[in-house]
Amino acid sequence: MRNKKGQAFGEFDLIERMTGPAGIFSKNLRTGIGDDCAVISGDASFDILLTSDLLVEKIHFDRRWFLPEQIGGKAFLSSLSDIAAMGGLPEFALVSLAVPRSVAGREAEALYRGIRDAAGQFKVTLAGGDLSGSDGRIFIDMMHVGRIEKGRAVLRSGAKPGDRIFVSGTLGDAALGLRALQSDLKIESAEPFIRRQRMPEPRITLGRALSSGRLASAMIDLSDGLSSDLGHLCKSSGVGARVRFKDLPVSKDYRRVCMKLSVDPVSNLLHGGEDYELLFTVHPCDLMGLKQARLPVPVVEIGEILTVSEGLSVEFPDGGCIELASGGYDHFRMDG
């Protein structure tokens, strides 16, 4: 997308342009636009978390590769990851659907069943929503409501130079799964990656452990890709960062499946999105506490927060270091 002067701008430029003039008319808003959730003051003991995600057919999913139940489940779980990124506990969800006539009936019921099953998995109450027809594509709007102990929400803006950067799980799996679905090749070893694409796993229990233990200084979920989401965290915190490529965690068959699909393993690892792992920073004084904590999933240290003047970079095993430019998913980016 380009502005009137012909200058290219992307999704987050548009968000800033659209929301810049927005007024704040309530003293209860603690954190607004620019983080994974809005944080609203509740009572004396807790804050409320609000987040909303819109999923559009042919952009976020394709019915050729997803069963209706999988579409509903992915919509619910991927948006729930925003609650995890704040360290919160999900409680309620509102679901709005727009479906074409060709999908009405059993297929729409199956889609909603996928949402309902995912909600049951995390004990989230479906509290309302809306239903409409559409001209041909499925649209799903998910709104999640959660809660967190007063003042404990982990924001994107708390990282400081010297903090260490950690990530949960493995990276690049979901993007590789999408490439496998798009390929005509039948690769048995690609099935775990396809599952990661079809059914994300929000790290709610990990986020809760990090927030309750006051272990993370800043946090974000990896929806758009490591390069993009680390960039968002650094921008919010006013810092730079360096990532060590050799320490990025990958699944057992990652490189072999990349080779079979002719996928660049480096680019996919740095820029592939939809993993919904948690990327977080830890103050040096809290490193021992993190090491001693009984976390529900493995976490790996992958780099360090630097000053903003040092920028964002990735260091390779041969000692070479290059700028870590944002290459993750952007709805409005125009290549070239």
C-alpha positions as CSV (number, residue, x, y, z in Angstrom):
1,M,0.0,0.0,0.0
2,R,1.2,3.5,-0.8
3,N,0.3,7.0,0.5
4,K,-0.5,10.0,-1.7
5,K,3.2,10.7,-2.2
6,G,3.8,7.2,-3.5
7,Q,5.6,6.1,-0.4
8,A,5.2,2.5,0.7
9,F,3.7,1.8,4.1
10,G,2.5,-1.3,5.8
11,E,0.0,-2.7,8.3
12,F,1.5,-1.0,11.4
13,D,2.0,2.3,9.7
14,L,-1.7,2.2,8.8
15,I,-2.6,1.4,12.4
16,E,-0.7,4.4,13.7
17,R,-2.3,6.7,11.1
18,M,-5.8,5.4,12.0
19,T,-5.5,5.4,15.7
20,G,-3.2,8.4,16.4
21,P,-6.1,10.9,16.9
22,A,-8.1,8.6,19.1
23,G,-9.1,10.2,22.4
24,I,-9.0,8.6,25.8
25,F,-12.1,9.3,27.8
26,S,-11.8,6.9,30.6
27,K,-9.3,7.0,33.5
28,N,-9.6,3.2,33.8
29,L,-7.6,2.5,30.6
30,R,-4.1,1.4,31.9
31,T,-2.7,0.2,28.5
32,G,-4.3,0.9,25.2
33,I,-3.4,0.6,21.5
34,G,0.0,-0.8,20.8
35,D,0.2,-3.9,22.9
36,D,-1.2,-7.5,22.6
37,C,-4.2,-6.6,24.8
38,A,-5.8,-3.5,26.2
39,V,-5.5,-3.4,30.0
40,I,-8.4,-1.9,31.9
41,S,-8.5,-1.4,35.6
42,G,-10.9,-3.8,37.3
43,D,-11.3,-3.8,41.1
44,A,-8.6,-3.4,43.7
45,S,-7.2,-6.9,43.0
46,F,-7.2,-7.4,39.2
47,D,-7.1,-5.8,35.8
48,I,-9.2,-6.8,32.7
49,L,-7.5,-7.8,29.4
50,L,-9.3,-7.2,26.1
51,T,-8.2,-8.3,22.7
52,S,-9.9,-8.7,19.3
53,D,-8.7,-10.5,16.1
54,L,-10.2,-10.7,12.7
55,L,-9.6,-13.7,10.5
56,V,-10.5,-13.7,6.8
57,E,-10.7,-16.6,4.4
58,K,-7.9,-16.6,1.8
59,I,-5.8,-14.5,4.0
60,H,-5.6,-16.4,7.3
61,F,-6.9,-19.8,6.2
62,D,-8.0,-21.7,3.1
63,R,-10.9,-24.1,3.1
64,R,-8.9,-26.4,0.7
65,W,-6.5,-27.3,3.6
66,F,-8.7,-26.9,6.7
67,L,-11.8,-28.8,7.9
68,P,-14.5,-26.4,9.3
69,E,-13.7,-27.5,12.9
70,Q,-10.0,-26.7,12.3
71,I,-10.9,-23.2,11.0
72,G,-12.9,-22.5,14.1
73,G,-10.3,-24.0,16.4
74,K,-7.5,-22.0,14.8
75,A,-9.5,-18.7,15.0
76,F,-10.1,-19.2,18.7
77,L,-6.6,-20.4,19.7
78,S,-4.6,-17.9,17.7
79,S,-6.4,-15.0,19.2
80,L,-6.2,-16.4,22.7
81,S,-2.4,-16.2,22.4
82,D,-2.7,-12.4,23.0
83,I,-3.9,-13.2,26.5
84,A,-1.0,-15.5,27.0
85,A,1.4,-12.7,25.9
86,M,0.2,-10.5,28.7
87,G,0.5,-13.3,31.3
88,G,-3.3,-13.3,31.8
89,L,-6.0,-15.9,32.4
90,P,-8.8,-16.1,29.7
91,E,-12.4,-16.0,30.9
92,F,-14.8,-15.0,28.2
93,A,-15.0,-14.8,24.4
94,L,-17.4,-13.2,21.9
95,V,-17.5,-14.7,18.4
96,S,-18.9,-12.9,15.3
97,L,-19.2,-14.9,12.1
98,A,-20.0,-13.9,8.5
99,V,-20.5,-16.9,6.2
100,P,-21.7,-17.3,2.6
101,R,-24.9,-19.2,1.9
102,S,-22.8,-22.1,0.6
103,V,-21.3,-22.6,4.1
104,A,-24.6,-22.1,6.1
105,G,-25.9,-25.3,7.8
106,R,-23.7,-28.2,8.7
107,E,-20.4,-26.6,7.7
108,A,-21.1,-23.5,9.8
109,E,-22.1,-25.7,12.7
110,A,-18.9,-27.6,12.4
111,L,-16.9,-24.4,12.4
112,Y,-18.6,-23.2,15.5
113,R,-18.1,-26.6,17.1
114,G,-14.3,-26.1,16.6
115,I,-14.6,-22.8,18.4
116,R,-16.6,-24.4,21.2
117,D,-14.2,-27.3,21.6
118,A,-11.2,-25.0,21.8
119,A,-13.1,-22.8,24.4
120,G,-13.8,-25.9,26.5
121,Q,-10.1,-26.9,26.4
122,F,-9.2,-23.6,28.1
123,K,-12.4,-23.3,30.2
124,V,-13.4,-20.1,28.4
125,T,-17.1,-19.1,28.5
126,L,-18.6,-18.1,25.1
127,A,-20.6,-15.1,26.2
128,G,-22.1,-13.8,22.9
129,G,-21.3,-12.5,19.4
130,D,-23.1,-11.9,16.1
131,L,-23.9,-13.8,12.8
132,S,-24.2,-12.4,9.3
133,G,-24.1,-13.5,5.7
134,S,-21.3,-12.7,3.4
135,D,-20.7,-12.4,-0.4
136,G,-18.4,-15.4,-0.6
137,R,-15.8,-15.6,2.1
138,I,-15.8,-16.6,5.8
139,F,-15.0,-13.8,8.3
140,I,-14.4,-14.6,11.9
141,D,-14.0,-11.9,14.6
142,M,-12.8,-13.2,18.0
143,M,-12.9,-11.0,21.1
144,H,-11.3,-12.4,24.3
145,V,-11.7,-11.1,27.8
146,G,-9.2,-12.1,30.5
147,R,-8.0,-11.0,33.8
148,I,-4.7,-10.6,35.6
149,E,-3.5,-9.6,39.0
150,K,-3.4,-5.9,39.5
151,G,-0.3,-4.4,37.8
152,R,1.1,-7.7,36.8
153,A,0.4,-7.5,33.0
154,V,3.6,-8.0,31.1
155,L,3.8,-5.3,28.4
156,R,5.9,-5.0,25.3
157,S,7.5,-1.8,26.7
158,G,9.6,-3.1,29.7
159,A,12.8,-4.3,28.0
160,K,16.1,-2.6,29.0
161,P,19.6,-2.9,27.5
162,G,21.3,-5.9,29.1
163,D,18.1,-8.0,29.4
164,R,18.3,-11.4,27.9
165,I,15.9,-12.6,25.1
166,F,14.1,-15.9,25.5
167,V,11.7,-17.8,23.3
168,S,9.5,-20.8,24.0
169,G,9.1,-24.0,22.0
170,T,10.5,-24.1,18.4
171,L,10.4,-21.6,15.6
172,G,9.4,-21.7,11.9
173,D,7.1,-24.8,12.3
174,A,3.7,-23.2,11.3
175,A,5.1,-21.4,8.3
176,L,6.8,-24.6,7.1
177,G,3.5,-26.4,7.6
178,L,1.8,-23.8,5.4
179,R,4.4,-24.4,2.7
180,A,3.8,-28.1,2.9
181,L,0.0,-27.6,2.5
182,Q,0.7,-25.4,-0.6
183,S,2.9,-28.0,-2.1
184,D,1.7,-31.0,-4.1
185,L,4.3,-33.2,-2.4
186,K,3.3,-35.8,0.1
187,I,5.9,-35.7,2.9
188,E,5.2,-37.8,5.9
189,S,7.8,-35.9,8.1
190,A,5.9,-32.7,7.3
191,E,2.8,-33.8,9.3
192,P,3.9,-32.3,12.6
193,F,4.5,-28.9,10.9
194,I,1.1,-29.1,9.2
195,R,-0.5,-29.7,12.7
196,R,1.3,-26.6,14.0
197,Q,-0.3,-24.6,11.1
198,R,-3.8,-25.9,11.6
199,M,-3.9,-26.0,15.4
200,P,-1.8,-23.4,17.3
201,E,-1.2,-23.8,21.0
202,P,-1.4,-20.6,23.0
203,R,1.1,-20.6,25.9
204,I,-1.3,-19.6,28.6
205,T,0.3,-21.6,31.4
206,L,3.8,-20.3,30.5
207,G,2.5,-16.7,30.4
208,R,0.9,-17.1,33.8
209,A,4.1,-18.6,35.2
210,L,6.2,-15.7,33.9
211,S,3.8,-13.0,35.1
212,S,3.1,-14.5,38.5
213,G,6.8,-15.0,39.2
214,R,7.6,-11.5,37.9
215,L,10.2,-13.1,35.6
216,A,9.6,-11.3,32.3
217,S,10.4,-7.7,31.8
218,A,8.6,-7.6,28.4
219,M,6.7,-10.1,26.3
220,I,5.0,-10.6,22.9
221,D,3.6,-13.6,21.1
222,L,5.1,-14.7,17.8
223,S,2.2,-14.2,15.4
224,D,3.9,-12.3,12.5
225,G,7.4,-13.9,12.8
226,L,10.5,-13.4,14.9
227,S,11.9,-10.5,13.0
228,S,8.6,-8.5,13.0
229,D,7.5,-9.3,16.5
230,L,11.0,-8.7,18.1
231,G,10.9,-5.4,16.2
232,H,7.5,-4.5,17.7
233,L,8.8,-5.3,21.2
234,C,12.0,-3.3,20.7
235,K,10.1,-0.3,19.3
236,S,7.7,-0.3,22.3
237,S,10.6,-0.5,24.7
238,G,12.9,2.0,22.8
239,V,15.7,-0.5,22.5
240,G,17.7,-2.6,20.1
241,A,18.5,-6.3,20.1
242,R,20.9,-8.9,18.8
243,V,19.8,-12.5,18.2
244,R,22.2,-15.5,17.9
245,F,21.1,-17.6,15.0
246,K,22.8,-20.8,16.4
247,D,20.6,-20.6,19.5
248,L,17.2,-20.4,17.7
249,P,15.3,-23.6,18.6
250,V,14.1,-25.8,15.7
251,S,12.2,-29.1,15.5
252,K,13.9,-32.4,14.8
253,D,13.0,-32.6,11.1
254,Y,13.0,-28.9,10.4
255,R,16.0,-28.7,8.0
256,R,15.1,-32.0,6.2
257,V,11.6,-30.8,5.5
258,C,12.8,-27.4,4.4
259,M,15.1,-29.1,1.9
260,K,12.3,-31.4,0.5
261,L,10.1,-28.3,0.1
262,S,12.9,-26.1,-1.3
263,V,12.3,-23.6,1.6
264,D,15.1,-21.4,2.8
265,P,15.6,-22.6,6.4
266,V,17.2,-19.3,7.5
267,S,14.5,-17.0,6.1
268,N,11.7,-19.2,7.3
269,L,13.1,-19.3,10.8
270,L,13.6,-15.6,11.1
271,H,10.5,-14.4,9.3
272,G,7.9,-17.3,9.3
273,G,4.8,-16.5,11.4
274,E,2.0,-18.2,13.2
275,D,4.1,-20.1,15.7
276,Y,2.3,-18.3,18.7
277,E,5.3,-19.0,20.9
278,L,6.2,-16.4,23.6
279,L,9.1,-14.1,23.1
280,F,10.2,-12.4,26.3
281,T,13.0,-10.6,28.0
282,V,14.5,-11.1,31.4
283,H,16.5,-8.8,33.6
284,P,20.0,-10.2,34.6
285,C,19.0,-10.3,38.2
286,D,16.0,-12.6,37.4
287,L,18.0,-15.2,35.3
288,M,18.5,-17.5,38.3
289,G,14.8,-17.3,39.2
290,L,13.9,-18.2,35.6
291,K,16.4,-21.1,35.7
292,Q,14.8,-22.4,38.9
293,A,11.2,-22.0,37.8
294,R,9.2,-25.1,36.9
295,L,8.0,-23.9,33.5
296,P,5.4,-25.9,31.5
297,V,7.3,-25.7,28.2
298,P,11.0,-25.4,27.3
299,V,12.4,-21.9,26.9
300,V,15.8,-21.0,25.3
301,E,17.9,-17.9,25.5
302,I,18.5,-16.5,22.0
303,G,20.0,-13.1,22.4
304,E,20.4,-9.8,24.3
305,I,18.7,-6.4,24.4
306,L,20.9,-3.5,23.3
307,T,20.6,0.2,23.1
308,V,18.3,1.6,20.4
309,S,21.3,3.1,18.5
310,E,22.7,-0.4,18.1
311,G,19.7,-1.5,16.1
312,L,18.3,-5.0,15.5
313,S,20.7,-7.7,14.2
314,V,21.3,-11.4,13.9
315,E,24.7,-13.0,14.5
316,F,25.6,-16.1,12.6
317,P,27.9,-18.9,13.7
318,D,30.8,-17.7,11.5
319,G,30.8,-14.4,13.4
320,G,29.0,-12.4,10.7
321,C,26.3,-10.1,11.8
322,I,23.5,-8.5,9.6
323,E,20.6,-6.3,10.2
324,L,17.4,-8.1,11.3
325,A,15.0,-6.4,9.0
326,S,11.3,-7.1,9.5
327,G,10.3,-9.7,7.0
328,G,7.2,-11.2,8.8
329,Y,3.6,-11.1,7.6
330,D,2.2,-7.7,6.8
331,H,-1.3,-7.3,5.4
332,F,-0.5,-4.3,3.3
333,R,3.2,-4.7,2.3
334,M,3.9,-4.5,-1.4
335,D,6.9,-6.4,-2.5
336,G,9.2,-4.4,-4.8
